[in-house]
Structure formats: structure tokens, C-alpha cells
Amino acid sequence: MFRSLRRALCAAVAALLLPLAAGAQTARAADDDVRAADAGAGYWHTSGRRILDAAGQPVRVAGINWFGFETSNHVVHGLWSRDYKSMIDQMKSLGYNTLRLPFSDDILKSGTLPDSISFDGGKNADLQGLTSLQVLDRIVAYAGQDGLKVILDRHRPDAAGQSALWYTSAVPESTWIANLKALAGRYRGNPTVVGIDLHNEPHDPACWGCGDTTRDWRLAAERAGNAVLSVNPDLLVFVEGVQSFNGVSGWWGGNLMGVAQYPVRLDVPGRLVYSAHDYATSVAQQSWFSDPSFPANMPGIWDKYWGYIFQQNIAPVWLGEFGTTLQSTTDQKWLAALVSYLRSTSAYGSDSFHWTFWSWNPNSGDTGGILKDDWTTVDTVKDGYLASIKAPGFPPGTGSGDPGDPGDPGGGTAACSAAYTVSSDWGGGFNADVKVTNTGTTAIGSWKVTWTWPGSQKVTSMWNASYTQTGATVTATNAAHNGTIQPGGSAGFGFGGAPGGAGVPSVSCTAA
């Protein structure tokens, strides 16, 4: 969104469808969504225009933006009024399955503390004395317990305001990348955090494909995205558009026309999601709103800027922000047309655009929010527009939500990741291999890997590691000969289990 018009924040106190595919494909998409009612476990990856969970089931991001970490409060807004857990519970009850959490690099400065949290009457009691990063940990942990996924959004270099480019004189590119890597490492092994939106709303003079490394957002996104994946290769990397391409201008971050000629190239396949933003007249006037054919002209506009990426099966497309006060008839028609364009879940299942609405907060000056000004009452009219594109929630996560405060990023860290592969499955039993990789910056002397099966599976034998199993949860610990792993190095173990059909569970790795 145009930040000169965005968010009069009280910070200190504060029906138009895509062309139909074959009917059989539509029915199949809806069937997929029914089968995937419990989809979403573990980390996610992409296949064509779809996002798939760890077991290969398609998922749909249908979420909400909750801002504040990017402001001078250094924490999500509204905690001066309510407990954070009640907020997340309410989001879940309304059918949102994902949280986009904007932040600025300020929260990664050592000792940054949140402002404007109320502890009256026992509210937010477990947040007392925590840094902003530690509060973020608690929010991630509770969201995961509630079955919500989290996308972290690097919104601003600092709390002072939005920047056109991904860096400023005060926050150079090196700091931006170091902080992204620090967050990727902080939540490694916790698949509640499924991805990172690298930078919010690049705009002029940012370019796409121009080749100038000081302005080419596509090249910067490749540098940052690959840096994130070098630390946590399981994350999705969300890349927004720019404002202008080949003389055609649009919303900040909303122009992805350059992808056709200059796609983003990441080192890890299946991790890229393109993201657009789109707004109504309550944010700014655009030429298409006054076109005599409005709103019938809007699908063509969206096709041109970002919809073609989905239609041509290039990659998933996530509408990371869209919102409106809904005060004008034009805005009401715009939102109805956009919701139709994003494809209803009942008709298309997860073969649809992904989205997070702007915003949960009522104190976004030019859009308002799903909540009204009392931070409790739901704007049922606005929320009702989104009903057809909401999607099933996800299984509660099991990842640790309090990894500890790493202080300033860039220090040596002991960390690991684990990749679980089923090598054979004959129904009555199966064999699997687990590869443990040192993803930190210092040698590790020991490691343990944990996973939870969805069924009654039991380990029958294990080699190159020892194990304990409690219920469906298995913890495997290194053998004497393979506990030490140098940075970038790997070790492995294997095991047999029964019965078969367990699939690939989400795994976490702890290093020491």
C-alpha cells in the first residue's frame, strides 16, 4: 500500500471468476480439499501453483495480518486491551488459519522491549519481562497450539516507516540478510513458522530485472532468499512484486509482471511463493476504479499484474495484503469481485490463490480491520465478505515456541535440521532414513531428532542412533561415532517400523 496514505496509527497508545478449468478438475480440487481437512502438518513446499504440506496434501493460506511489531511499540497492537491468547483464539474461531506478522529490524536489536502491553487482571501474564523477540516466540507458540501457521513479514528496516528499497543508510543489506537468517534459524525445527516475506512493498525506484544490484528487487530477493534457505531449507520464501515494470505502474509490491521474463531463482526447489498486494479506493485512487466497465474490468487487471503466474502454473500466488473500509460502493464492488477472483474453497479447494487480509487491527487508518475499535467486536459485514475463501485450519503444532533470545544476530550458533525419508513401505512395515545436517555456524557434539507419527507406528529396530518412544512420539539420539558434525556436514541413521502407511511426519532437530 502507499505508505503516505497508510495507517493513521495511534502507535504509542494505540462476482467475477477466473476462467473455469474443466469441470472434472474443479470437482477434483473440491474433493482434494475435503480429503485435506487435516492437511497442513509439518513444513510446506510448492508444486506448480499449489502449496503442499509435508505429506504432499494441498493447503490453502486463508489468514489475517496482525501488525505492530514493525511500529515503535515493537509488539502486536491491541495487547493494551486484551490478552494475546484470546486474540488468537478469536482469529481461529472466525476461520482464519494463518497469521502474517509484520516486523521491523528493530526487534532484532539486543534488548528491544515491547511497549503498551497491559497486565491488568492477569492479562498477558506470561509476557512480563520479555523482549520483543521473546514475545514473538510466545505468539508463535500459541498460534501453533491453536492450529494456525505463521508467516513472518519483514515490513520495515526500522520503526520509523516503510522504505522503497530493502535497505537504507541506517540498515544496510548486510543487516537485512543477517536478521532474516537469524529469524530463520530461531524457528528452525518449528513448522508453525512456514515462511518469511522478505520485504514489504518494494516500490520506485525498485526495479525488477533491470540488473542494477542497488535497485533490482528480483536479484536482492534471490540473495536474501538463498541466505534464508542456507539456514533453514524447509521454509517458504515469499517474494512481493514492485511498483513499476516496463512503464506500467500499480500498487506498491503489487506488480509481478516481470516474473514472466525474470523469474526468481532459488537454490532449493519448491520453496518460492510470489506475493502481491491490492487495495481499494479507501487507500488510493487508481485509474481502473473509474473505468466505465468497473468492476468487470478487474479480473483483467489482476491477470496482468499477478494472476497469470497462477493461471500458467508457474508458482503459488499469495495476496499478502488487501483491505478496505468498505464505506464506498466502489470499495464494496471491488472486494466482492476480488473475493470471487481468488476462487471459492467450496468450488476449487486448495487449487486457489492464497491470502491474508489487512487487517485484524482496527487502527489501520485507511482500511480499518476485522475488529472494531473496542478490539473485541467483529465487523461481521467485512468478515462476511471473506467467508467463501476461508479454508480449513491445520493440526496443532508440536514445535518449541521459546527458542531463547539469541541477542544480536551473527554469533556462532549450534543448530541442526533433519530430513526424514521412507525408503520402503510394504504395508505391514517400512524402513526409513534420517539425515541430520549441521545448519549452524559452529561444530555440534551431539544431536537428537524427534517426530510424532499420526498412527500406531512403532520403531522395531534402529541403527546408528539410540531411541526412546512414548506413545507416537520418538526421540532418536546420536551414537557415539556420529554425534560430532562440522558446520555444513551431515550424519545419518536408519530404522525399521511397523505398521506401514505412516507417511513422512514433521521432524525437529536439537543440537548441543
C-alpha positions as CSV (number, residue, x, y, z in Angstrom):
1,M,0.0,0.0,0.0
2,F,1.1,3.6,-0.5
3,R,2.6,4.3,2.9
4,S,1.9,8.1,2.7
5,L,-1.7,7.1,3.0
6,R,-1.4,4.0,5.2
7,R,-2.2,3.6,8.8
8,A,-3.1,6.5,10.9
9,L,-1.9,4.5,13.9
10,C,-2.2,5.5,17.5
11,A,1.0,3.7,17.9
12,A,2.0,4.8,21.3
13,V,-1.5,4.3,22.7
14,A,-2.9,2.9,20.2
15,A,-18.7,-11.6,-8.8
16,L,-16.1,-12.4,-11.2
17,L,-14.3,-15.8,-11.5
18,L,-11.1,-16.9,-13.3
19,P,-11.9,-18.8,-16.5
20,L,-13.1,-22.2,-15.3
21,A,-10.9,-25.2,-15.8
22,A,-12.5,-28.4,-16.9
23,G,-15.4,-29.5,-14.7
24,A,-13.6,-32.6,-13.6
25,Q,-10.6,-30.5,-12.4
26,T,-12.9,-28.3,-10.4
27,A,-14.6,-31.3,-8.8
28,R,-11.3,-32.9,-8.1
29,A,-10.0,-29.7,-6.4
30,A,-13.0,-29.7,-4.1
31,D,-12.5,-33.3,-3.3
32,D,-8.9,-32.6,-2.6
33,D,-9.9,-30.1,0.0
34,V,-12.3,-32.5,1.7
35,R,-9.6,-35.1,1.9
36,A,-7.2,-32.5,3.2
37,A,-9.4,-31.4,6.1
38,D,-6.4,-32.3,8.4
39,A,-3.8,-31.1,6.0
40,G,-1.0,-28.7,6.9
41,A,1.2,-30.7,9.2
42,G,4.9,-30.1,9.1
43,Y,6.8,-27.8,6.8
44,W,5.4,-26.9,3.4
45,H,6.7,-26.9,-0.2
46,T,5.3,-26.0,-3.6
47,S,4.4,-27.9,-6.7
48,G,3.4,-25.7,-9.6
49,R,0.7,-23.3,-8.4
50,R,-0.1,-25.3,-5.2
51,I,1.3,-25.3,-1.7
52,L,1.6,-28.8,-0.2
53,D,2.2,-29.9,3.3
54,A,4.9,-32.4,4.5
55,A,2.7,-35.3,3.4
56,G,2.0,-33.9,0.0
57,Q,-1.5,-32.7,0.8
58,P,-2.6,-29.4,-0.7
59,V,-3.2,-26.5,1.7
60,R,-4.7,-23.0,1.4
61,V,-3.4,-20.0,3.3
62,A,-6.5,-18.1,4.4
63,G,-5.3,-15.7,7.0
64,I,-5.1,-12.3,8.6
65,N,-2.5,-9.6,9.2
66,W,-1.8,-8.6,12.8
67,F,0.5,-5.7,12.8
68,G,2.5,-3.8,15.5
69,F,6.0,-5.4,15.8
70,E,7.0,-3.1,12.9
71,T,6.0,0.0,14.9
72,S,7.6,1.9,17.8
73,N,5.6,-0.4,20.2
74,H,7.7,-3.3,19.0
75,V,4.8,-5.7,19.6
76,V,1.5,-6.6,18.0
77,H,-1.1,-4.0,18.8
78,G,-4.2,-4.4,21.0
79,L,-2.4,-6.0,23.9
80,W,-3.1,-2.9,25.8
81,S,-6.7,-4.0,25.6
82,R,-6.7,-7.9,25.6
83,D,-4.8,-11.0,26.3
84,Y,-2.9,-12.2,23.2
85,K,-4.2,-15.8,23.6
86,S,-7.8,-14.6,23.5
87,M,-7.0,-12.7,20.3
88,I,-5.5,-15.8,18.6
89,D,-8.4,-17.9,19.8
90,Q,-10.8,-15.5,18.3
91,M,-9.0,-15.5,14.9
92,K,-9.2,-19.3,14.9
93,S,-12.9,-19.2,15.8
94,L,-13.6,-16.9,12.8
95,G,-11.9,-19.4,10.4
96,Y,-8.6,-17.8,9.8
97,N,-5.8,-20.3,9.5
98,T,-2.6,-18.2,9.1
99,L,-1.1,-15.2,10.8
100,R,1.1,-12.7,8.9
101,L,3.1,-10.8,11.4
102,P,4.9,-7.7,10.2
103,F,8.1,-6.7,12.0
104,S,11.0,-4.2,11.7
105,D,14.7,-5.0,12.1
106,D,14.5,-3.0,15.4
107,I,13.1,-6.1,17.2
108,L,16.3,-8.0,16.4
109,K,18.4,-5.4,18.3
110,S,19.6,-6.8,21.6
111,G,17.3,-6.0,24.4
112,T,14.5,-4.4,22.4
113,L,11.4,-4.3,24.7
114,P,7.7,-4.1,23.8
115,D,5.6,-1.2,24.8
116,S,1.9,-0.8,25.6
117,I,1.1,-4.3,27.0
118,S,-1.5,-4.4,29.7
119,F,-1.1,-7.0,32.5
120,D,-4.2,-5.8,34.4
121,G,-6.4,-8.6,35.7
122,G,-3.9,-11.3,34.7
123,K,-3.8,-10.3,31.0
124,N,-0.7,-11.3,29.1
125,A,0.9,-12.5,32.4
126,D,3.4,-14.7,30.7
127,L,4.8,-11.8,28.6
128,Q,6.0,-9.8,31.6
129,G,9.7,-9.0,31.4
130,L,10.2,-10.5,27.9
131,T,12.0,-8.9,25.0
132,S,10.1,-8.3,21.8
133,L,11.6,-11.4,20.2
134,Q,10.6,-13.5,23.2
135,V,7.0,-12.1,22.9
136,L,7.1,-13.1,19.3
137,D,8.2,-16.6,20.4
138,R,5.1,-16.8,22.7
139,I,2.7,-15.7,20.0
140,V,4.2,-18.2,17.5
141,A,4.0,-21.0,20.1
142,Y,0.3,-20.3,21.0
143,A,-0.7,-19.9,17.3
144,G,0.8,-23.3,16.7
145,Q,-1.0,-24.8,19.6
146,D,-4.2,-23.4,18.1
147,G,-3.5,-24.8,14.7
148,L,-2.5,-21.6,13.0
149,K,0.5,-21.2,10.8
150,V,2.7,-18.0,10.9
151,I,4.4,-16.1,8.1
152,L,6.9,-13.5,9.2
153,D,6.9,-10.3,7.2
154,R,10.0,-8.0,7.2
155,H,7.9,-4.9,6.9
156,R,10.3,-2.1,7.6
157,P,14.0,-1.6,8.2
158,D,13.1,0.3,11.4
159,A,10.0,1.6,13.1
160,A,10.3,5.0,11.5
161,G,8.5,4.0,8.3
162,Q,8.3,2.0,5.1
163,S,11.3,2.1,2.7
164,A,11.2,1.8,-1.1
165,L,14.2,-0.4,-1.2
166,W,15.1,-3.3,1.1
167,Y,17.9,-1.3,2.7
168,T,18.6,2.2,4.0
169,S,21.7,4.0,5.1
170,A,21.0,3.0,8.7
171,V,20.0,-0.6,7.8
172,P,22.3,-1.9,5.1
173,E,21.6,-5.0,3.0
174,S,24.1,-7.0,5.2
175,T,22.0,-6.3,8.3
176,W,18.7,-7.2,6.5
177,I,20.2,-10.6,5.4
178,A,21.8,-11.3,8.8
179,N,18.5,-10.6,10.5
180,L,16.5,-12.8,8.1
181,K,19.0,-15.6,8.7
182,A,18.7,-15.1,12.5
183,L,14.9,-15.5,12.3
184,A,15.1,-18.5,10.0
185,G,17.5,-20.1,12.5
186,R,15.5,-19.1,15.5
187,Y,12.4,-21.1,14.3
188,R,14.2,-23.9,12.6
189,G,12.5,-27.1,13.6
190,N,9.3,-25.3,14.4
191,P,7.0,-25.6,11.4
192,T,4.4,-23.3,12.8
193,V,6.6,-20.7,11.1
194,V,6.2,-21.8,7.5
195,G,7.9,-18.9,5.7
196,I,9.3,-15.4,5.6
197,D,8.1,-12.5,3.4
198,L,11.4,-10.9,2.6
199,H,10.5,-7.3,2.4
200,N,7.2,-5.4,2.3
201,E,6.1,-3.4,-0.7
202,P,9.2,-2.6,-2.7
203,H,8.4,0.5,-4.9
204,D,10.0,3.0,-7.1
205,P,13.0,3.3,-7.6
206,A,13.0,-0.5,-7.1
207,C,13.0,-2.4,-10.4
208,W,12.5,-6.0,-11.5
209,G,15.1,-7.4,-13.9
210,C,16.9,-4.2,-14.6
211,G,20.2,-5.7,-13.5
212,D,21.2,-2.8,-11.2
213,T,22.1,-4.6,-8.0
214,T,21.3,-1.4,-6.0
215,R,17.7,-1.4,-7.3
216,D,16.9,-4.8,-8.8
217,W,14.5,-6.3,-6.2
218,R,14.4,-9.6,-8.1
219,L,18.2,-10.1,-7.6
220,A,18.0,-8.9,-4.0
221,A,15.2,-11.4,-3.3
222,E,17.4,-14.2,-4.7
223,R,20.3,-13.1,-2.4
224,A,18.1,-12.9,0.7
225,G,16.0,-16.0,-0.2
226,N,19.0,-18.2,-0.7
227,A,20.5,-16.9,2.6
228,V,17.4,-17.8,4.4
229,L,17.3,-21.3,2.9
230,S,21.0,-21.8,3.7
231,V,20.0,-21.7,7.4
232,N,16.5,-23.3,7.2
233,P,15.9,-25.0,3.8
234,D,12.4,-26.0,4.9
235,L,11.0,-22.5,4.8
236,L,8.9,-21.0,2.1
237,V,10.3,-17.8,0.7
238,F,7.6,-15.1,-0.1
239,V,8.7,-12.5,-2.7
240,E,6.5,-9.5,-3.3
241,G,6.3,-7.5,-6.5
242,V,7.4,-4.0,-7.2
243,Q,5.5,-0.8,-8.2
244,S,6.6,-0.4,-11.9
245,F,7.7,-2.7,-14.7
246,N,8.3,-1.5,-18.3
247,G,6.5,1.7,-17.6
248,V,3.4,0.1,-16.1
249,S,2.7,1.2,-12.5
250,G,0.5,-0.3,-9.9
251,W,0.2,-0.8,-6.1
252,W,3.4,-0.9,-4.1
253,G,4.6,-4.5,-4.1
254,G,1.7,-5.4,-6.4
255,N,3.4,-5.6,-9.8
256,L,4.7,-9.0,-10.6
257,M,4.7,-8.6,-14.4
258,G,8.4,-9.1,-14.5
259,V,8.2,-12.7,-13.3
260,A,7.4,-13.9,-16.8
261,Q,10.8,-12.7,-18.1
262,Y,12.8,-12.7,-15.0
263,P,11.7,-15.4,-12.5
264,V,13.2,-15.6,-9.1
265,R,15.8,-18.4,-8.9
266,L,16.3,-20.1,-5.5
267,D,18.8,-22.8,-4.7
268,V,16.2,-25.0,-3.0
269,P,13.4,-26.1,-5.4
270,G,9.8,-25.9,-4.3
271,R,10.2,-23.0,-1.8
272,L,9.1,-19.9,-3.8
273,V,5.8,-18.2,-3.5
274,Y,5.1,-14.9,-5.2
275,S,3.1,-12.3,-3.3
276,A,1.0,-9.3,-4.4
277,H,-0.9,-6.5,-2.6
278,D,-4.1,-5.0,-3.8
279,Y,-6.3,-2.3,-2.3
280,A,-9.4,-0.2,-2.8
281,T,-10.2,3.5,-3.1
282,S,-10.1,4.0,0.7
283,V,-6.3,3.6,0.2
284,A,-5.7,5.4,-3.1
285,Q,-7.5,6.1,-6.3
286,Q,-6.4,4.1,-9.4
287,S,-7.4,4.5,-13.0
288,W,-9.3,1.2,-13.1
289,F,-11.8,2.3,-10.5
290,S,-13.2,4.9,-12.8
291,D,-13.3,2.7,-15.9
292,P,-16.9,2.6,-17.2
293,S,-16.7,-1.2,-17.1
294,F,-15.8,-1.4,-13.4
295,P,-15.9,-3.9,-11.8
296,A,-16.0,-6.2,-14.8
297,N,-12.5,-4.9,-15.8
298,M,-10.8,-6.0,-12.6
299,P,-10.1,-9.7,-13.5
300,G,-8.1,-8.4,-16.5
301,I,-6.2,-6.0,-14.2
302,W,-5.3,-8.8,-11.7
303,D,-4.5,-11.2,-14.6
304,K,-1.9,-8.7,-15.9
305,Y,-0.2,-7.8,-12.6
306,W,-0.1,-11.2,-10.8
307,G,-2.9,-13.6,-11.7
308,Y,-1.1,-15.0,-14.8
309,I,1.5,-16.6,-12.5
310,F,-1.2,-18.8,-11.0
311,Q,-3.0,-19.4,-14.3
312,Q,0.1,-20.5,-16.1
313,N,1.1,-22.9,-13.2
314,I,4.4,-21.0,-12.6
315,A,4.2,-20.8,-8.8
316,P,1.7,-20.2,-6.0
317,V,0.4,-16.7,-5.6
318,W,-0.3,-15.2,-2.2
319,L,-2.3,-12.0,-1.9
320,G,-0.4,-10.9,1.3
321,E,-2.4,-7.7,1.8
322,F,-5.8,-6.4,0.7
323,G,-8.3,-4.4,2.6
324,T,-10.8,-1.5,2.7
325,T,-13.0,0.5,5.0
326,L,-16.0,-0.7,2.8
327,Q,-17.5,2.8,3.1
328,S,-18.0,3.4,-0.6
329,T,-20.0,1.4,-3.2
330,T,-16.9,1.2,-5.3
331,D,-15.0,-0.5,-2.5
332,Q,-17.8,-2.9,-1.9
333,K,-17.9,-3.9,-5.5
334,W,-14.1,-4.2,-5.6
335,L,-14.0,-6.6,-2.6
336,A,-16.8,-8.7,-3.9
337,A,-15.0,-9.0,-7.3
338,L,-11.7,-9.8,-5.7
339,V,-13.1,-12.5,-3.4
340,S,-14.7,-14.1,-6.5
341,Y,-11.3,-13.9,-8.4
342,L,-9.5,-15.6,-5.5
343,R,-11.6,-18.7,-6.1
344,S,-14.0,-20.1,-3.5
345,T,-12.9,-23.0,-1.4
346,S,-16.1,-24.9,-1.9
347,A,-15.6,-25.0,-5.7
348,Y,-11.8,-25.1,-6.0
349,G,-10.5,-26.5,-2.8
350,S,-6.8,-25.6,-2.3
351,D,-6.3,-25.1,-6.0
352,S,-6.8,-21.4,-5.3
353,F,-5.0,-18.1,-4.6
354,H,-3.6,-17.8,-1.0
355,W,-4.4,-14.7,1.1
356,T,-4.0,-12.8,4.3
357,F,-6.5,-9.9,4.8
358,W,-5.4,-6.5,6.0
359,S,-6.0,-6.3,8.9
360,W,-7.0,-7.8,12.2
361,N,-6.3,-4.4,13.8
362,P,-9.0,-1.7,13.8
363,N,-6.3,1.0,13.9
364,S,-5.2,0.9,10.3
365,G,-6.2,4.3,9.2
366,D,-7.3,3.7,5.6
367,T,-8.7,0.2,5.9
368,G,-9.9,-0.4,9.4
369,G,-9.9,-4.0,10.5
370,I,-11.9,-7.2,11.2
371,L,-12.1,-6.0,14.8
372,K,-13.9,-2.8,15.6
373,D,-12.4,0.0,17.7
374,D,-13.1,-1.8,21.0
375,W,-10.6,-4.5,19.9
376,T,-13.3,-7.2,20.6
377,T,-16.3,-6.7,18.4
378,V,-16.1,-8.3,15.0
379,D,-17.1,-6.3,11.9
380,T,-19.4,-9.1,10.7
381,V,-20.0,-7.4,7.3
382,K,-16.4,-7.2,6.4
383,D,-15.6,-10.6,7.8
384,G,-18.6,-12.0,5.9
385,Y,-17.2,-11.0,2.5
386,L,-14.3,-13.4,3.2
387,A,-16.5,-16.4,4.1
388,S,-16.3,-18.2,0.8
389,I,-12.5,-18.1,0.6
390,K,-11.7,-19.2,4.1
391,A,-10.2,-22.7,4.4
392,P,-9.8,-25.5,6.9
393,G,-7.4,-24.9,9.8
394,F,-4.3,-27.0,10.4
395,P,-3.3,-29.7,13.0
396,P,-1.9,-28.2,16.2
397,G,1.9,-27.9,16.0
398,T,4.4,-29.5,18.4
399,G,7.5,-27.3,17.7
400,S,9.1,-25.4,20.6
401,G,7.9,-21.9,20.8
402,D,10.6,-20.4,23.1
403,P,14.0,-20.9,21.5
404,G,15.6,-18.3,23.7
405,D,16.9,-14.9,22.9
406,P,19.9,-15.0,20.6
407,G,20.7,-11.3,21.1
408,D,22.4,-9.7,18.2
409,P,22.4,-11.9,15.1
410,G,25.6,-13.2,13.6
411,G,27.1,-15.0,16.5
412,G,28.1,-18.7,16.5
413,T,25.1,-21.0,16.9
414,A,24.7,-24.7,17.4
415,A,21.8,-25.9,15.2
416,C,20.7,-28.8,13.1
417,S,17.9,-29.9,10.7
418,A,16.7,-33.4,10.0
419,A,15.3,-34.8,6.8
420,Y,13.1,-38.0,7.1
421,T,12.8,-40.3,4.0
422,V,10.8,-43.5,3.7
423,S,13.0,-45.9,1.7
424,S,10.5,-48.7,1.5
425,D,6.9,-49.5,2.7
426,W,5.2,-52.9,2.3
427,G,2.1,-52.2,4.3
428,G,3.0,-54.4,7.2
429,G,6.1,-52.4,7.9
430,F,8.6,-49.9,6.5
431,N,12.1,-48.7,6.6
432,A,13.2,-45.0,6.8
433,D,16.4,-43.0,6.8
434,V,17.0,-39.7,8.6
435,K,19.7,-37.3,7.5
436,V,20.9,-34.8,10.2
437,T,22.7,-31.7,8.9
438,N,24.6,-29.1,11.0
439,T,22.9,-25.8,9.9
440,G,24.7,-23.7,12.5
441,T,27.9,-21.8,12.5
442,T,29.8,-24.0,15.0
443,A,30.5,-27.7,15.4
444,I,28.0,-29.7,17.3
445,G,28.9,-32.5,19.7
446,S,25.6,-34.2,19.9
447,W,22.1,-34.1,18.4
448,K,18.6,-35.6,18.9
449,V,15.7,-35.9,16.4
450,T,12.1,-36.0,17.4
451,W,8.9,-36.8,15.5
452,T,5.3,-37.9,16.2
453,W,3.5,-40.3,13.9
454,P,-0.2,-39.9,13.2
455,G,-1.0,-43.5,13.8
456,S,0.1,-46.6,15.8
457,Q,3.6,-47.0,14.3
458,K,6.4,-48.4,16.5
459,V,10.1,-48.5,15.9
460,T,11.2,-52.1,15.6
461,S,14.9,-51.6,15.2
462,M,17.3,-48.6,14.7
463,W,20.9,-48.3,13.6
464,N,23.5,-45.5,14.1
465,A,21.3,-44.0,16.8
466,S,19.5,-44.9,20.0
467,Y,15.9,-44.1,20.7
468,T,13.0,-43.9,23.1
469,Q,9.3,-44.0,22.1
470,T,6.4,-42.7,24.2
471,G,3.1,-43.2,22.5
472,A,3.5,-42.0,19.0
473,T,6.5,-39.7,19.7
474,V,10.0,-40.9,19.0
475,T,13.3,-39.3,20.1
476,A,16.4,-40.6,18.4
477,T,19.9,-39.6,19.8
478,N,23.2,-39.9,18.1
479,A,25.5,-42.8,18.5
480,A,29.0,-42.3,19.9
481,H,30.6,-42.3,16.5
482,N,28.3,-39.7,14.7
483,G,27.4,-37.1,17.3
484,T,30.1,-34.6,16.2
485,I,29.2,-32.8,12.9
486,Q,31.0,-29.8,11.5
487,P,29.1,-26.8,10.1
488,G,27.5,-27.9,6.8
489,G,28.3,-31.5,7.5
490,S,25.8,-34.4,7.9
491,A,25.3,-37.6,9.7
492,G,22.5,-40.2,9.4
493,F,20.7,-43.1,10.9
494,G,18.0,-45.6,9.8
495,F,15.3,-47.7,11.4
496,G,12.6,-50.1,10.7
497,G,9.0,-49.7,11.9
498,A,5.5,-51.1,11.7
499,P,2.8,-51.0,10.5
500,G,3.4,-49.1,7.2
501,G,1.5,-46.2,5.8
502,A,2.8,-43.6,8.3
503,G,4.0,-41.2,5.6
504,V,6.6,-38.6,6.5
505,P,6.0,-36.8,9.8
506,S,7.3,-33.4,10.8
507,V,10.7,-33.8,12.4
508,S,12.6,-31.5,14.7
509,C,16.3,-31.5,15.5
510,T,18.1,-30.2,18.6
511,A,21.9,-29.7,18.7
512,A,24.4,-29.2,21.5
